[in-house]
Structure formats: C-alpha cells, structure tokens
C-alpha cells in the first residue's frame, strides 16, 4: 500500500484548488503516494470546469472508496454553509472558514490513522482573521488541533534542510530569542525531528546571527554569550552539532553535504537561502506532531487565482516529500501520541 497523503483544499478563492487538480492529472503524484483531498467538491469542480483542466473528481467517504489512478481527484466533501457567495481571487471571511474546515477534516483523518501524512495548500491570513480564526498560519492551527506546543518547522530543498529558531515574529523580537537556553532546546528537538524522519548521520550546524559571527564581539555578542556556550553544552551531551557558522556560508556548505541540517536563527535567514536556491521546490515540514505535515511554501496568489497559470510543482513536491518520510515518521518512538486530543482541541477552538 502506498501511503495515503491527505490534502486540505486550502483557501477556495486562491490557487489551492488549481494546483491540486493539476498535480493529480499525471501519474507523478501517484508513484509513491495515494493522494486524498478534503474540501468542497462543488468548488473544486467549478475551478476544474472554468479552467478546462479536465480532472475526474470523485466524491468518497474515505480512502477505502478511492480510485488511485492518475487524473482522478478523490475528495471527501466538506460542507461549509454560504459558499455560493465566494468569489475567486478575493479575501473573504467565508473563504477563511472553508480553509479552516478543510484543515480540520484532514487533521481528523491523520489522527484517526486513515492518512499517513498531510500535505497542505496555501491559506490566506486575512481571510482567516476575517472568519474569526485567530491563528497566524498552518503551524499554529495544527499545534492547537493536536495539542502540541510549538512544533518545529523544517524546510527541505534538494539535500538542504533548515530548521528555524523563530518564525512569525519581528526581527527585533527574533534577536531577543537567541538565548543559550532556547538554542540548546532547539538543538535537541531538531535532532529528535531528524531521527523521526530517519536521518541519524551527519552534523547539524547552528547559523551565526551577526556578520562574520560577530568577530568575537566586534559586531555583536550573541555568538560569544549565547550561541557558542549552547553548542559546547550540546556537544558535551553527545549531540553532533557545530557552530556558530557564518550565515553567509553555512547554507552553501550544507547544500554541498558538509552538514545534515542548519538551525536558522530567524525567519528570513533560512527562507531567503532556500527559496533563492529553488523557490518552487522548497517544501515546509511541520515536525513534532502525531503525524507529519508538509506544505507548499507559497501563498494563495489571489491575483492569478482562476486564470490557469499557477504552477503545481510545489504541490507535487509536498506530496512526494510527505510520502518519502511518512513510514519512518509514523514508526518513530519519539513521536507524541494522541488519545481523543483532537476532539477536545476542536471544542476549544469552536468556543
């Protein structure tokens, strides 16, 4: 059996429906995975017809009813009242609510063991906020649904893997988060995440914060006071880690195979490195939940939604990467397990 990868449809006004349809038209997505969509079948069919994509949309109640052939889009229909008012290419509260409902349906399938992993399409933060869904993004939603505090984000593109010490905070706040204690905690958690993905060899590098790693205090003291002590302590505890390594070279060195991963110290430090290398094939992984989640790393692209010009490359990569790691991830003894956790979290969110 190929792993079932569940794909929430994302914001229905964005390019999520389009990239799903295009990704499942050919056999590439089905080589190692069994893709299953959660979303509104009528909305997906509207995108399919308006753009002339020609996919075969098939409503199913679960993976046991699916037809795993190229060109067939198996979808579990999720009904959200009021979808007749949706307008492709716009920010709407109803679109945000739909996206949230599709994510919850996908999450439930994964927690119930009916899907091996989740591969997400883009959601729109403004639409979510308009719907009263007060989460910054996917990671925070999944953290709440699974009851997991602060799951890790890792980017993978080619053989470059990048973790993030902080994500959606201001640059000044991200600098304040560069502390010995936090860096130590993340080194340990990143190594656990790598083990969950089946990666046990190699050395992790911690990126520097300041130019030339601060030149021993000439350009800043974070390396001397926080990063170097954290790395030394981690090494003493048996972790294969080095650094800090100058951020202007560490990502190139990791790409060349010197390091198995890099701990980036703030959002854009790692995003720029990976997306400049290959924007479409940079895939985000959320690690540390009871199931693995991969995602395209682009937005809803409302300006081109419905125009049949969005690329499905990132969607394909997200599906394939989820299938690549799903077996090792689900077999890992280091993963948190859940017992009825989702239902409690859903009640909390709805209240």
PyMOL commands that set and color helices and strands:
alter all, ss='L'
color gray80, all
select helices_A, chain A and resi 16-23+28-30+41-50+63-65+83-85+93-111+125-130+138-146+171-176+180-196+211-215+222-236+250-255+267-277+313-331+341-350
alter helices_A, ss='H'
color red, helices_A
select strands_A, chain A and resi 3-8+33-39+56-59+72-77+117-120+152-157+160-164+204-207+241-245+261-264+283-287+292-296
alter strands_A, ss='S'
color yellow, strands_A
deselect
rebuild
show_as cartoon
